Amino acid sequence: MHVLRNATNGKVLATRVVRASNFVARGLGLLPRATVSPDEGLWIDGCSAVHTMGMRATIDLYFLDKDNRVLRIASSIPPNRLAVTCRDAVSIVELGSGPELGRDILVGDQLVLE
């Protein structure tokens, strides 16, 4: 379990984030979860698109480039979406959907796991 921090402004974004770097962890993702709190999520390596087919929770997505800088933010993605993509992304952070006001993430910010 890791802490997700916005390295650009120093703010902690979530304290219960798992890194999914193998095929099984990336494939399952948050699908088995009935709920995902705004303080938890998944960092998916080697990925530029996700689906929410079969999910039961609404999530926020942060698409990252090779330097872990935010390329795109997709908020409040509901279950059963076929695809949410960002062509140049190499990683995606999925967090439980929550008030964006408290997250303080902008396109261009750099995210890190600690």
Secondary structure, 3 states (H helix, E strand, C coil): CEEEEECCCCCEEEEEEEEECCHHHHHHCCCCCCCCCCCEEEEEECCCEECCCCCCCCEEEEEECCCCEEEEEEEEECCCCCCEECCCCCEEEEEECCCHHHHCCCCCCEEEEC
